[in-house]
Structures are given as C-alpha cells and as structure tokens.
Amino acid sequence: MRSGRVPDRKMEEIAAVRVLNPIEIGGMIDEKMMILDLKLELNDSRILDIEMQVIDEGNWPERSLAYLCRAFDQLEKGEDYTEVKETIHIGILDFTPQGFPEKLYLDYYFYNLDTAHKYSDKMSIRVLELNQLDRVTDEQKKSNLYYWASFFKAKTWEEMQMLAEKDETIRECIFTYKELTADEKARMQSEAREDYYRRLSGAEKRGIQKGMEHGQKETARTLVSSVDHAMESFQVSLERACEGLGTTVEAYQAAKALLE
C-alpha cells in the first residue's frame, strides 16, 4: 500500500486530531437525520469520515457516497474551492456488500475508465471488510491493518488484551475505550444503534410491505438476540438490558413467545 493510505499512516505522522462531531453521551439515538459515527480532522488537512456497520441493509454504496459528499462539502462562504480538504470515507463493515470483491481492504478513487486518469485525490472511499479476516494470507496477518481489523472484530476484553500485547497503539486505544465506555447505558446505546436502524428505519426506508409474518419474526428474533447479548456482555439483569435498549420486559417476553 502507498504511504498516503489511511491504514498505513504512522502515529508519528499524526500531529493533531480534531473530532468534528463529538458524541453526546446519553443523547437520542432515534433521530431521523443522517448520523455519522465519527468525523475527524487529521493534521488540519484531511477529513476522515468513519462509519461502522455490522448489518447489511442493502444500501452501502449509496449510503457511503452520501456520507462522503456531505463531509466533502466543508467550505465556508468566501473560501476558494482550492482550499477544500481531502475527504476520506472509511467504512468498517462486518459483511461484504453485494457485488464487492471479497477482500479485507479496498480503496476507491474517481478514475477515467479509458485512460485510468485519476480525476482528483481529494475524495475517496476505503472499505474494511471484517468478515474477510479468516481469509487473509499469513503475510497479511503481520500487518498493522490486520491487527486493527481484529481489534474492531473482537468480542471480549480478553481478545482485545491479546491484541494490545502486539501493538502499543492498540493498547492505548483500548485504555481510552475503557474510559469512554465506563457508563453502562452509553455502552448499551452503542450496541443498540444498528439494531434500532434495522428494526425501525430499514423497513420504512426500503418500503418493505410484504411478508408481514416473516418480518414480525425477524424483528422479534433481533429484539430477543439484542437483549440476550446485552445481558451476557454487560452482566446486567433482564430489566436493565431492556431499559438500556429502549424496550420493555413485556415486549421481550412477547417476542420470545412469537418465536416459540
């Protein structure tokens, strides 16, 4: 990979990072506006728009382009177009979008198909497919990219700690992550975000109107799975898990009954 690619950027090359969309702990997670997971300004010269997604909603290419364009439109009134900062959308996915190559890491630029001339370096999309971790070569397993992908895929603190032993940067990241996720409800909101969009927004956006019985069972299955996962991961009671996910014990029990 070229040195200019984000996954290969060395820590010593990063002088400053500014968070452009700071997270408000405890804030609403059901807003209808487009929400970016993380938007950063790197070294006062590049905009990184990072989105994590674990469920394939069938709209990743369109969604990532919309995020990229919104982040790229950054000029204030009176600023010259040449002052626009390089903008990179990074998608960290736990699936391979339909039609995409099955590779751990992909990057996309704007090219002319006939001459391979690159239109501009100032807009690009990078895709990290976590579901491809088991298919990488032994050589790729030695790269920092592989360690970071494994970190995003990790499900337990034990897995994270094993990765921390191999990379000092990951060790520092885990320490910071523990501090940021100290609030139990904030952790649950983070876990619930993808589930929320899948259950409530997905059907509405894509106009799914048939297969109502199947849809109800899928929603029930997702609800039960999310609550069970919250209880197991955070070692909390059923009542606390339901509260953190914005549902009720009665809804959980009704969903289980429907599945049975």
ROBADO-374592 format. One record per residue (C-alpha): residue in one letter; chain; x, y, z. Coordinates in steps of 0.05 Angstrom, whole numbers. Layout:
N
<drenfi><resn>a</resn><chain>A</chain><X>X</X><Y>Y</Y><Z>Z</Z></drenfi>
...
//
This chain:
260
<drenfi><resn>m</resn><chain>A</chain><X>0</X><Y>0</Y><Z>0</Z></drenfi>
<drenfi><resn>r</resn><chain>A</chain><X>22</X><Y>71</Y><Z>-13</Z></drenfi>
<drenfi><resn>s</resn><chain>A</chain><X>43</X><Y>112</Y><Z>47</Z></drenfi>
<drenfi><resn>g</resn><chain>A</chain><X>-14</X><Y>160</Y><Z>34</Z></drenfi>
<drenfi><resn>r</resn><chain>A</chain><X>-67</X><Y>109</Y><Z>52</Z></drenfi>
<drenfi><resn>v</resn><chain>A</chain><X>-100</X><Y>119</Y><Z>118</Z></drenfi>
<drenfi><resn>p</resn><chain>A</chain><X>-89</X><Y>48</Y><Z>147</Z></drenfi>
<drenfi><resn>d</resn><chain>A</chain><X>-14</X><Y>57</Y><Z>136</Z></drenfi>
<drenfi><resn>r</resn><chain>A</chain><X>-9</X><Y>125</Y><Z>168</Z></drenfi>
<drenfi><resn>k</resn><chain>A</chain><X>43</X><Y>122</Y><Z>223</Z></drenfi>
<drenfi><resn>m</resn><chain>A</chain><X>29</X><Y>151</Y><Z>292</Z></drenfi>
<drenfi><resn>e</resn><chain>A</chain><X>89</X><Y>198</Y><Z>288</Z></drenfi>
<drenfi><resn>e</resn><chain>A</chain><X>60</X><Y>228</Y><Z>224</Z></drenfi>
<drenfi><resn>i</resn><chain>A</chain><X>-3</X><Y>250</Y><Z>261</Z></drenfi>
<drenfi><resn>a</resn><chain>A</chain><X>7</X><Y>317</Y><Z>295</Z></drenfi>
<drenfi><resn>a</resn><chain>A</chain><X>-65</X><Y>333</Y><Z>313</Z></drenfi>
<drenfi><resn>v</resn><chain>A</chain><X>-134</X><Y>301</Y><Z>311</Z></drenfi>
<drenfi><resn>r</resn><chain>A</chain><X>-197</X><Y>343</Y><Z>320</Z></drenfi>
<drenfi><resn>v</resn><chain>A</chain><X>-266</X><Y>309</Y><Z>330</Z></drenfi>
<drenfi><resn>l</resn><chain>A</chain><X>-316</X><Y>347</Y><Z>288</Z></drenfi>
<drenfi><resn>n</resn><chain>A</chain><X>-378</X><Y>312</Y><Z>315</Z></drenfi>
<drenfi><resn>p</resn><chain>A</chain><X>-366</X><Y>298</Y><Z>389</Z></drenfi>
<drenfi><resn>i</resn><chain>A</chain><X>-413</X><Y>245</Y><Z>418</Z></drenfi>
<drenfi><resn>e</resn><chain>A</chain><X>-463</X><Y>268</Y><Z>470</Z></drenfi>
<drenfi><resn>i</resn><chain>A</chain><X>-467</X><Y>211</Y><Z>520</Z></drenfi>
<drenfi><resn>g</resn><chain>A</chain><X>-540</X><Y>193</Y><Z>534</Z></drenfi>
<drenfi><resn>g</resn><chain>A</chain><X>-565</X><Y>232</Y><Z>474</Z></drenfi>
<drenfi><resn>m</resn><chain>A</chain><X>-622</X><Y>208</Y><Z>429</Z></drenfi>
<drenfi><resn>i</resn><chain>A</chain><X>-606</X><Y>150</Y><Z>383</Z></drenfi>
<drenfi><resn>d</resn><chain>A</chain><X>-671</X><Y>153</Y><Z>345</Z></drenfi>
<drenfi><resn>e</resn><chain>A</chain><X>-661</X><Y>218</Y><Z>307</Z></drenfi>
<drenfi><resn>k</resn><chain>A</chain><X>-683</X><Y>215</Y><Z>234</Z></drenfi>
<drenfi><resn>m</resn><chain>A</chain><X>-625</X><Y>258</Y><Z>209</Z></drenfi>
<drenfi><resn>m</resn><chain>A</chain><X>-564</X><Y>225</Y><Z>177</Z></drenfi>
<drenfi><resn>i</resn><chain>A</chain><X>-515</X><Y>210</Y><Z>233</Z></drenfi>
<drenfi><resn>l</resn><chain>A</chain><X>-441</X><Y>200</Y><Z>222</Z></drenfi>
<drenfi><resn>d</resn><chain>A</chain><X>-408</X><Y>153</Y><Z>272</Z></drenfi>
<drenfi><resn>l</resn><chain>A</chain><X>-342</X><Y>192</Y><Z>274</Z></drenfi>
<drenfi><resn>k</resn><chain>A</chain><X>-318</X><Y>252</Y><Z>236</Z></drenfi>
<drenfi><resn>l</resn><chain>A</chain><X>-245</X><Y>274</Y><Z>246</Z></drenfi>
<drenfi><resn>e</resn><chain>A</chain><X>-198</X><Y>327</Y><Z>220</Z></drenfi>
<drenfi><resn>l</resn><chain>A</chain><X>-128</X><Y>300</Y><Z>215</Z></drenfi>
<drenfi><resn>n</resn><chain>A</chain><X>-67</X><Y>346</Y><Z>218</Z></drenfi>
<drenfi><resn>d</resn><chain>A</chain><X>-113</X><Y>404</Y><Z>198</Z></drenfi>
<drenfi><resn>s</resn><chain>A</chain><X>-111</X><Y>379</Y><Z>126</Z></drenfi>
<drenfi><resn>r</resn><chain>A</chain><X>-155</X><Y>317</Y><Z>118</Z></drenfi>
<drenfi><resn>i</resn><chain>A</chain><X>-226</X><Y>299</Y><Z>137</Z></drenfi>
<drenfi><resn>l</resn><chain>A</chain><X>-238</X><Y>227</Y><Z>158</Z></drenfi>
<drenfi><resn>d</resn><chain>A</chain><X>-310</X><Y>204</Y><Z>159</Z></drenfi>
<drenfi><resn>i</resn><chain>A</chain><X>-313</X><Y>136</Y><Z>194</Z></drenfi>
<drenfi><resn>e</resn><chain>A</chain><X>-376</X><Y>93</Y><Z>194</Z></drenfi>
<drenfi><resn>m</resn><chain>A</chain><X>-382</X><Y>25</Y><Z>226</Z></drenfi>
<drenfi><resn>q</resn><chain>A</chain><X>-437</X><Y>-23</Y><Z>205</Z></drenfi>
<drenfi><resn>v</resn><chain>A</chain><X>-450</X><Y>-95</Y><Z>224</Z></drenfi>
<drenfi><resn>i</resn><chain>A</chain><X>-514</X><Y>-109</Y><Z>186</Z></drenfi>
<drenfi><resn>d</resn><chain>A</chain><X>-520</X><Y>-107</Y><Z>110</Z></drenfi>
<drenfi><resn>e</resn><chain>A</chain><X>-581</X><Y>-63</Y><Z>96</Z></drenfi>
<drenfi><resn>g</resn><chain>A</chain><X>-571</X><Y>-68</Y><Z>21</Z></drenfi>
<drenfi><resn>n</resn><chain>A</chain><X>-553</X><Y>5</Y><Z>11</Z></drenfi>
<drenfi><resn>w</resn><chain>A</chain><X>-480</X><Y>12</Y><Z>29</Z></drenfi>
<drenfi><resn>p</resn><chain>A</chain><X>-454</X><Y>42</Y><Z>-37</Z></drenfi>
<drenfi><resn>e</resn><chain>A</chain><X>-508</X><Y>96</Y><Z>-37</Z></drenfi>
<drenfi><resn>r</resn><chain>A</chain><X>-501</X><Y>109</Y><Z>38</Z></drenfi>
<drenfi><resn>s</resn><chain>A</chain><X>-426</X><Y>116</Y><Z>36</Z></drenfi>
<drenfi><resn>l</resn><chain>A</chain><X>-429</X><Y>164</Y><Z>-23</Z></drenfi>
<drenfi><resn>a</resn><chain>A</chain><X>-480</X><Y>207</Y><Z>13</Z></drenfi>
<drenfi><resn>y</resn><chain>A</chain><X>-435</X><Y>210</Y><Z>75</Z></drenfi>
<drenfi><resn>l</resn><chain>A</chain><X>-374</X><Y>226</Y><Z>33</Z></drenfi>
<drenfi><resn>c</resn><chain>A</chain><X>-408</X><Y>282</Y><Z>-4</Z></drenfi>
<drenfi><resn>r</resn><chain>A</chain><X>-435</X><Y>313</Y><Z>59</Z></drenfi>
<drenfi><resn>a</resn><chain>A</chain><X>-367</X><Y>312</Y><Z>92</Z></drenfi>
<drenfi><resn>f</resn><chain>A</chain><X>-333</X><Y>339</Y><Z>29</Z></drenfi>
<drenfi><resn>d</resn><chain>A</chain><X>-380</X><Y>400</Y><Z>27</Z></drenfi>
<drenfi><resn>q</resn><chain>A</chain><X>-340</X><Y>437</Y><Z>80</Z></drenfi>
<drenfi><resn>l</resn><chain>A</chain><X>-323</X><Y>505</Y><Z>51</Z></drenfi>
<drenfi><resn>e</resn><chain>A</chain><X>-347</X><Y>567</Y><Z>87</Z></drenfi>
<drenfi><resn>k</resn><chain>A</chain><X>-374</X><Y>627</Y><Z>50</Z></drenfi>
<drenfi><resn>g</resn><chain>A</chain><X>-319</X><Y>664</Y><Z>14</Z></drenfi>
<drenfi><resn>e</resn><chain>A</chain><X>-269</X><Y>607</Y><Z>15</Z></drenfi>
<drenfi><resn>d</resn><chain>A</chain><X>-236</X><Y>586</Y><Z>-51</Z></drenfi>
<drenfi><resn>y</resn><chain>A</chain><X>-252</X><Y>517</Y><Z>-79</Z></drenfi>
<drenfi><resn>t</resn><chain>A</chain><X>-177</X><Y>501</Y><Z>-79</Z></drenfi>
<drenfi><resn>e</resn><chain>A</chain><X>-180</X><Y>504</Y><Z>-3</Z></drenfi>
<drenfi><resn>v</resn><chain>A</chain><X>-225</X><Y>443</Y><Z>3</Z></drenfi>
<drenfi><resn>k</resn><chain>A</chain><X>-193</X><Y>389</Y><Z>46</Z></drenfi>
<drenfi><resn>e</resn><chain>A</chain><X>-181</X><Y>318</Y><Z>25</Z></drenfi>
<drenfi><resn>t</resn><chain>A</chain><X>-241</X><Y>278</Y><Z>49</Z></drenfi>
<drenfi><resn>i</resn><chain>A</chain><X>-239</X><Y>203</Y><Z>60</Z></drenfi>
<drenfi><resn>h</resn><chain>A</chain><X>-298</X><Y>159</Y><Z>78</Z></drenfi>
<drenfi><resn>i</resn><chain>A</chain><X>-278</X><Y>97</Y><Z>116</Z></drenfi>
<drenfi><resn>g</resn><chain>A</chain><X>-329</X><Y>41</Y><Z>121</Z></drenfi>
<drenfi><resn>i</resn><chain>A</chain><X>-315</X><Y>-12</Y><Z>173</Z></drenfi>
<drenfi><resn>l</resn><chain>A</chain><X>-363</X><Y>-68</Y><Z>155</Z></drenfi>
<drenfi><resn>d</resn><chain>A</chain><X>-377</X><Y>-138</Y><Z>182</Z></drenfi>
<drenfi><resn>f</resn><chain>A</chain><X>-403</X><Y>-160</Y><Z>114</Z></drenfi>
<drenfi><resn>t</resn><chain>A</chain><X>-385</X><Y>-156</Y><Z>40</Z></drenfi>
<drenfi><resn>p</resn><chain>A</chain><X>-434</X><Y>-111</Y><Z>2</Z></drenfi>
<drenfi><resn>q</resn><chain>A</chain><X>-467</X><Y>-144</Y><Z>-57</Z></drenfi>
<drenfi><resn>g</resn><chain>A</chain><X>-421</X><Y>-143</Y><Z>-118</Z></drenfi>
<drenfi><resn>f</resn><chain>A</chain><X>-359</X><Y>-122</Y><Z>-78</Z></drenfi>
<drenfi><resn>p</resn><chain>A</chain><X>-294</X><Y>-161</Y><Z>-80</Z></drenfi>
<drenfi><resn>e</resn><chain>A</chain><X>-284</X><Y>-207</Y><Z>-21</Z></drenfi>
<drenfi><resn>k</resn><chain>A</chain><X>-221</X><Y>-173</Y><Z>6</Z></drenfi>
<drenfi><resn>l</resn><chain>A</chain><X>-202</X><Y>-147</Y><Z>75</Z></drenfi>
<drenfi><resn>y</resn><chain>A</chain><X>-186</X><Y>-78</Y><Z>49</Z></drenfi>
<drenfi><resn>l</resn><chain>A</chain><X>-208</X><Y>-39</Y><Z>-12</Z></drenfi>
<drenfi><resn>d</resn><chain>A</chain><X>-198</X><Y>33</Y><Z>-34</Z></drenfi>
<drenfi><resn>y</resn><chain>A</chain><X>-237</X><Y>72</Y><Z>-87</Z></drenfi>
<drenfi><resn>y</resn><chain>A</chain><X>-220</X><Y>135</Y><Z>-125</Z></drenfi>
<drenfi><resn>f</resn><chain>A</chain><X>-250</X><Y>173</Y><Z>-183</Z></drenfi>
<drenfi><resn>y</resn><chain>A</chain><X>-218</X><Y>148</Y><Z>-248</Z></drenfi>
<drenfi><resn>n</resn><chain>A</chain><X>-230</X><Y>154</Y><Z>-322</Z></drenfi>
<drenfi><resn>l</resn><chain>A</chain><X>-245</X><Y>83</Y><Z>-346</Z></drenfi>
<drenfi><resn>d</resn><chain>A</chain><X>-210</X><Y>91</Y><Z>-413</Z></drenfi>
<drenfi><resn>t</resn><chain>A</chain><X>-145</X><Y>125</Y><Z>-392</Z></drenfi>
<drenfi><resn>a</resn><chain>A</chain><X>-141</X><Y>107</Y><Z>-318</Z></drenfi>
<drenfi><resn>h</resn><chain>A</chain><X>-132</X><Y>182</Y><Z>-305</Z></drenfi>
<drenfi><resn>k</resn><chain>A</chain><X>-148</X><Y>200</Y><Z>-233</Z></drenfi>
<drenfi><resn>y</resn><chain>A</chain><X>-198</X><Y>257</Y><Z>-231</Z></drenfi>
<drenfi><resn>s</resn><chain>A</chain><X>-178</X><Y>280</Y><Z>-162</Z></drenfi>
<drenfi><resn>d</resn><chain>A</chain><X>-143</X><Y>256</Y><Z>-98</Z></drenfi>
<drenfi><resn>k</resn><chain>A</chain><X>-190</X><Y>297</Y><Z>-54</Z></drenfi>
<drenfi><resn>m</resn><chain>A</chain><X>-247</X><Y>246</Y><Z>-50</Z></drenfi>
<drenfi><resn>s</resn><chain>A</chain><X>-240</X><Y>172</Y><Z>-37</Z></drenfi>
<drenfi><resn>i</resn><chain>A</chain><X>-274</X><Y>114</Y><Z>-2</Z></drenfi>
<drenfi><resn>r</resn><chain>A</chain><X>-239</X><Y>59</Y><Z>37</Z></drenfi>
<drenfi><resn>v</resn><chain>A</chain><X>-274</X><Y>-5</Y><Z>57</Z></drenfi>
<drenfi><resn>l</resn><chain>A</chain><X>-252</X><Y>-53</Y><Z>112</Z></drenfi>
<drenfi><resn>e</resn><chain>A</chain><X>-289</X><Y>-119</Y><Z>109</Z></drenfi>
<drenfi><resn>l</resn><chain>A</chain><X>-282</X><Y>-151</Y><Z>177</Z></drenfi>
<drenfi><resn>n</resn><chain>A</chain><X>-316</X><Y>-215</Y><Z>153</Z></drenfi>
<drenfi><resn>q</resn><chain>A</chain><X>-255</X><Y>-229</Y><Z>110</Z></drenfi>
<drenfi><resn>l</resn><chain>A</chain><X>-207</X><Y>-235</Y><Z>168</Z></drenfi>
<drenfi><resn>d</resn><chain>A</chain><X>-205</X><Y>-311</Y><Z>164</Z></drenfi>
<drenfi><resn>r</resn><chain>A</chain><X>-185</X><Y>-309</Y><Z>90</Z></drenfi>
<drenfi><resn>v</resn><chain>A</chain><X>-122</X><Y>-266</Y><Z>94</Z></drenfi>
<drenfi><resn>t</resn><chain>A</chain><X>-54</X><Y>-293</Y><Z>79</Z></drenfi>
<drenfi><resn>d</resn><chain>A</chain><X>0</X><Y>-307</Y><Z>131</Z></drenfi>
<drenfi><resn>e</resn><chain>A</chain><X>38</X><Y>-246</Y><Z>105</Z></drenfi>
<drenfi><resn>q</resn><chain>A</chain><X>-23</X><Y>-201</Y><Z>115</Z></drenfi>
<drenfi><resn>k</resn><chain>A</chain><X>-30</X><Y>-226</Y><Z>186</Z></drenfi>
<drenfi><resn>k</resn><chain>A</chain><X>35</X><Y>-190</Y><Z>203</Z></drenfi>
<drenfi><resn>s</resn><chain>A</chain><X>7</X><Y>-122</Y><Z>182</Z></drenfi>
<drenfi><resn>n</resn><chain>A</chain><X>-20</X><Y>-67</Y><Z>227</Z></drenfi>
<drenfi><resn>l</resn><chain>A</chain><X>-83</X><Y>-67</Y><Z>185</Z></drenfi>
<drenfi><resn>y</resn><chain>A</chain><X>-96</X><Y>-139</Y><Z>205</Z></drenfi>
<drenfi><resn>y</resn><chain>A</chain><X>-86</X><Y>-123</Y><Z>279</Z></drenfi>
<drenfi><resn>w</resn><chain>A</chain><X>-134</X><Y>-64</Y><Z>275</Z></drenfi>
<drenfi><resn>a</resn><chain>A</chain><X>-186</X><Y>-103</Y><Z>237</Z></drenfi>
<drenfi><resn>s</resn><chain>A</chain><X>-181</X><Y>-158</Y><Z>291</Z></drenfi>
<drenfi><resn>f</resn><chain>A</chain><X>-190</X><Y>-104</Y><Z>344</Z></drenfi>
<drenfi><resn>f</resn><chain>A</chain><X>-255</X><Y>-80</Y><Z>312</Z></drenfi>
<drenfi><resn>k</resn><chain>A</chain><X>-278</X><Y>-152</Y><Z>307</Z></drenfi>
<drenfi><resn>a</resn><chain>A</chain><X>-260</X><Y>-171</Y><Z>378</Z></drenfi>
<drenfi><resn>k</resn><chain>A</chain><X>-319</X><Y>-190</Y><Z>422</Z></drenfi>
<drenfi><resn>t</resn><chain>A</chain><X>-286</X><Y>-196</Y><Z>491</Z></drenfi>
<drenfi><resn>w</resn><chain>A</chain><X>-236</X><Y>-157</Y><Z>532</Z></drenfi>
<drenfi><resn>e</resn><chain>A</chain><X>-191</X><Y>-218</Y><Z>531</Z></drenfi>
<drenfi><resn>e</resn><chain>A</chain><X>-186</X><Y>-215</Y><Z>455</Z></drenfi>
<drenfi><resn>m</resn><chain>A</chain><X>-171</X><Y>-140</Y><Z>459</Z></drenfi>
<drenfi><resn>q</resn><chain>A</chain><X>-117</X><Y>-150</Y><Z>511</Z></drenfi>
<drenfi><resn>m</resn><chain>A</chain><X>-82</X><Y>-203</Y><Z>467</Z></drenfi>
<drenfi><resn>l</resn><chain>A</chain><X>-80</X><Y>-153</Y><Z>410</Z></drenfi>
<drenfi><resn>a</resn><chain>A</chain><X>-55</X><Y>-99</Y><Z>457</Z></drenfi>
<drenfi><resn>e</resn><chain>A</chain><X>6</X><Y>-141</Y><Z>472</Z></drenfi>
<drenfi><resn>k</resn><chain>A</chain><X>25</X><Y>-138</Y><Z>398</Z></drenfi>
<drenfi><resn>d</resn><chain>A</chain><X>14</X><Y>-64</Y><Z>385</Z></drenfi>
<drenfi><resn>e</resn><chain>A</chain><X>26</X><Y>-5</Y><Z>432</Z></drenfi>
<drenfi><resn>t</resn><chain>A</chain><X>-23</X><Y>40</Y><Z>394</Z></drenfi>
<drenfi><resn>i</resn><chain>A</chain><X>-79</X><Y>-11</Y><Z>403</Z></drenfi>
<drenfi><resn>r</resn><chain>A</chain><X>-61</X><Y>-16</Y><Z>477</Z></drenfi>
<drenfi><resn>e</resn><chain>A</chain><X>-70</X><Y>59</Y><Z>485</Z></drenfi>
<drenfi><resn>c</resn><chain>A</chain><X>-135</X><Y>56</Y><Z>445</Z></drenfi>
<drenfi><resn>i</resn><chain>A</chain><X>-163</X><Y>2</Y><Z>490</Z></drenfi>
<drenfi><resn>f</resn><chain>A</chain><X>-146</X><Y>42</Y><Z>552</Z></drenfi>
<drenfi><resn>t</resn><chain>A</chain><X>-182</X><Y>102</Y><Z>524</Z></drenfi>
<drenfi><resn>y</resn><chain>A</chain><X>-241</X><Y>59</Y><Z>502</Z></drenfi>
<drenfi><resn>k</resn><chain>A</chain><X>-250</X><Y>33</Y><Z>572</Z></drenfi>
<drenfi><resn>e</resn><chain>A</chain><X>-253</X><Y>103</Y><Z>599</Z></drenfi>
<drenfi><resn>l</resn><chain>A</chain><X>-303</X><Y>126</Y><Z>546</Z></drenfi>
<drenfi><resn>t</resn><chain>A</chain><X>-348</X><Y>65</Y><Z>556</Z></drenfi>
<drenfi><resn>a</resn><chain>A</chain><X>-350</X><Y>68</Y><Z>632</Z></drenfi>
<drenfi><resn>d</resn><chain>A</chain><X>-422</X><Y>89</Y><Z>630</Z></drenfi>
<drenfi><resn>e</resn><chain>A</chain><X>-465</X><Y>26</Y><Z>624</Z></drenfi>
<drenfi><resn>k</resn><chain>A</chain><X>-523</X><Y>59</Y><Z>589</Z></drenfi>
<drenfi><resn>a</resn><chain>A</chain><X>-477</X><Y>92</Y><Z>537</Z></drenfi>
<drenfi><resn>r</resn><chain>A</chain><X>-449</X><Y>24</Y><Z>520</Z></drenfi>
<drenfi><resn>m</resn><chain>A</chain><X>-518</X><Y>-5</Y><Z>511</Z></drenfi>
<drenfi><resn>q</resn><chain>A</chain><X>-538</X><Y>53</Y><Z>466</Z></drenfi>
<drenfi><resn>s</resn><chain>A</chain><X>-477</X><Y>39</Y><Z>423</Z></drenfi>
<drenfi><resn>e</resn><chain>A</chain><X>-496</X><Y>-34</Y><Z>418</Z></drenfi>
<drenfi><resn>a</resn><chain>A</chain><X>-568</X><Y>-17</Y><Z>402</Z></drenfi>
<drenfi><resn>r</resn><chain>A</chain><X>-554</X><Y>33</Y><Z>346</Z></drenfi>
<drenfi><resn>e</resn><chain>A</chain><X>-550</X><Y>-17</Y><Z>288</Z></drenfi>
<drenfi><resn>d</resn><chain>A</chain><X>-608</X><Y>-57</Y><Z>316</Z></drenfi>
<drenfi><resn>y</resn><chain>A</chain><X>-651</X><Y>5</Y><Z>320</Z></drenfi>
<drenfi><resn>y</resn><chain>A</chain><X>-640</X><Y>25</Y><Z>248</Z></drenfi>
<drenfi><resn>r</resn><chain>A</chain><X>-652</X><Y>-45</Y><Z>224</Z></drenfi>
<drenfi><resn>r</resn><chain>A</chain><X>-717</X><Y>-55</Y><Z>262</Z></drenfi>
<drenfi><resn>l</resn><chain>A</chain><X>-749</X><Y>13</Y><Z>256</Z></drenfi>
<drenfi><resn>s</resn><chain>A</chain><X>-718</X><Y>51</Y><Z>198</Z></drenfi>
<drenfi><resn>g</resn><chain>A</chain><X>-698</X><Y>-5</Y><Z>150</Z></drenfi>
<drenfi><resn>a</resn><chain>A</chain><X>-768</X><Y>-28</Y><Z>132</Z></drenfi>
<drenfi><resn>e</resn><chain>A</chain><X>-793</X><Y>43</Y><Z>126</Z></drenfi>
<drenfi><resn>k</resn><chain>A</chain><X>-736</X><Y>66</Y><Z>81</Z></drenfi>
<drenfi><resn>r</resn><chain>A</chain><X>-737</X><Y>7</Y><Z>34</Z></drenfi>
<drenfi><resn>g</resn><chain>A</chain><X>-813</X><Y>3</Y><Z>31</Z></drenfi>
<drenfi><resn>i</resn><chain>A</chain><X>-820</X><Y>-69</Y><Z>53</Z></drenfi>
<drenfi><resn>q</resn><chain>A</chain><X>-894</X><Y>-85</Y><Z>54</Z></drenfi>
<drenfi><resn>k</resn><chain>A</chain><X>-899</X><Y>-159</Y><Z>42</Z></drenfi>
<drenfi><resn>g</resn><chain>A</chain><X>-881</X><Y>-219</Y><Z>84</Z></drenfi>
<drenfi><resn>m</resn><chain>A</chain><X>-911</X><Y>-188</Y><Z>147</Z></drenfi>
<drenfi><resn>e</resn><chain>A</chain><X>-908</X><Y>-252</Y><Z>188</Z></drenfi>
<drenfi><resn>h</resn><chain>A</chain><X>-836</X><Y>-264</Y><Z>168</Z></drenfi>
<drenfi><resn>g</resn><chain>A</chain><X>-819</X><Y>-192</Y><Z>183</Z></drenfi>
<drenfi><resn>q</resn><chain>A</chain><X>-850</X><Y>-196</Y><Z>252</Z></drenfi>
<drenfi><resn>k</resn><chain>A</chain><X>-810</X><Y>-258</Y><Z>268</Z></drenfi>
<drenfi><resn>e</resn><chain>A</chain><X>-746</X><Y>-225</Y><Z>244</Z></drenfi>
<drenfi><resn>t</resn><chain>A</chain><X>-760</X><Y>-165</Y><Z>287</Z></drenfi>
<drenfi><resn>a</resn><chain>A</chain><X>-775</X><Y>-210</Y><Z>347</Z></drenfi>
<drenfi><resn>r</resn><chain>A</chain><X>-712</X><Y>-250</Y><Z>334</Z></drenfi>
<drenfi><resn>t</resn><chain>A</chain><X>-670</X><Y>-187</Y><Z>332</Z></drenfi>
<drenfi><resn>l</resn><chain>A</chain><X>-701</X><Y>-160</Y><Z>395</Z></drenfi>
<drenfi><resn>v</resn><chain>A</chain><X>-690</X><Y>-224</Y><Z>434</Z></drenfi>
<drenfi><resn>s</resn><chain>A</chain><X>-619</X><Y>-230</Y><Z>408</Z></drenfi>
<drenfi><resn>s</resn><chain>A</chain><X>-603</X><Y>-158</Y><Z>426</Z></drenfi>
<drenfi><resn>v</resn><chain>A</chain><X>-629</X><Y>-164</Y><Z>497</Z></drenfi>
<drenfi><resn>d</resn><chain>A</chain><X>-595</X><Y>-231</Y><Z>509</Z></drenfi>
<drenfi><resn>h</resn><chain>A</chain><X>-530</X><Y>-203</Y><Z>482</Z></drenfi>
<drenfi><resn>a</resn><chain>A</chain><X>-535</X><Y>-142</Y><Z>528</Z></drenfi>
<drenfi><resn>m</resn><chain>A</chain><X>-547</X><Y>-186</Y><Z>589</Z></drenfi>
<drenfi><resn>e</resn><chain>A</chain><X>-489</X><Y>-231</Y><Z>572</Z></drenfi>
<drenfi><resn>s</resn><chain>A</chain><X>-439</X><Y>-177</Y><Z>551</Z></drenfi>
<drenfi><resn>f</resn><chain>A</chain><X>-453</X><Y>-127</Y><Z>607</Z></drenfi>
<drenfi><resn>q</resn><chain>A</chain><X>-474</X><Y>-176</Y><Z>661</Z></drenfi>
<drenfi><resn>v</resn><chain>A</chain><X>-539</X><Y>-139</Y><Z>676</Z></drenfi>
<drenfi><resn>s</resn><chain>A</chain><X>-610</X><Y>-162</Y><Z>692</Z></drenfi>
<drenfi><resn>l</resn><chain>A</chain><X>-665</X><Y>-171</Y><Z>641</Z></drenfi>
<drenfi><resn>e</resn><chain>A</chain><X>-698</X><Y>-107</Y><Z>665</Z></drenfi>
<drenfi><resn>r</resn><chain>A</chain><X>-634</X><Y>-67</Y><Z>659</Z></drenfi>
<drenfi><resn>a</resn><chain>A</chain><X>-619</X><Y>-95</Y><Z>590</Z></drenfi>
<drenfi><resn>c</resn><chain>A</chain><X>-689</X><Y>-78</Y><Z>565</Z></drenfi>
<drenfi><resn>e</resn><chain>A</chain><X>-684</X><Y>-8</Y><Z>594</Z></drenfi>
<drenfi><resn>g</resn><chain>A</chain><X>-617</X><Y>5</Y><Z>561</Z></drenfi>
<drenfi><resn>l</resn><chain>A</chain><X>-643</X><Y>-19</Y><Z>493</Z></drenfi>
<drenfi><resn>g</resn><chain>A</chain><X>-706</X><Y>24</Y><Z>498</Z></drenfi>
<drenfi><resn>t</resn><chain>A</chain><X>-755</X><Y>-34</Y><Z>504</Z></drenfi>
<drenfi><resn>t</resn><chain>A</chain><X>-794</X><Y>-69</Y><Z>559</Z></drenfi>
<drenfi><resn>v</resn><chain>A</chain><X>-793</X><Y>-137</Y><Z>592</Z></drenfi>
<drenfi><resn>e</resn><chain>A</chain><X>-863</X><Y>-149</Y><Z>566</Z></drenfi>
<drenfi><resn>a</resn><chain>A</chain><X>-841</X><Y>-136</Y><Z>494</Z></drenfi>
<drenfi><resn>y</resn><chain>A</chain><X>-782</X><Y>-183</Y><Z>504</Z></drenfi>
<drenfi><resn>q</resn><chain>A</chain><X>-827</X><Y>-239</Y><Z>531</Z></drenfi>
<drenfi><resn>a</resn><chain>A</chain><X>-878</X><Y>-228</Y><Z>475</Z></drenfi>
<drenfi><resn>a</resn><chain>A</chain><X>-822</X><Y>-233</Y><Z>423</Z></drenfi>
<drenfi><resn>k</resn><chain>A</chain><X>-798</X><Y>-299</Y><Z>454</Z></drenfi>
<drenfi><resn>a</resn><chain>A</chain><X>-869</X><Y>-326</Y><Z>454</Z></drenfi>
<drenfi><resn>l</resn><chain>A</chain><X>-876</X><Y>-309</Y><Z>380</Z></drenfi>
<drenfi><resn>l</resn><chain>A</chain><X>-812</X><Y>-345</Y><Z>362</Z></drenfi>
<drenfi><resn>e</resn><chain>A</chain><X>-833</X><Y>-407</Y><Z>403</Z></drenfi>
//
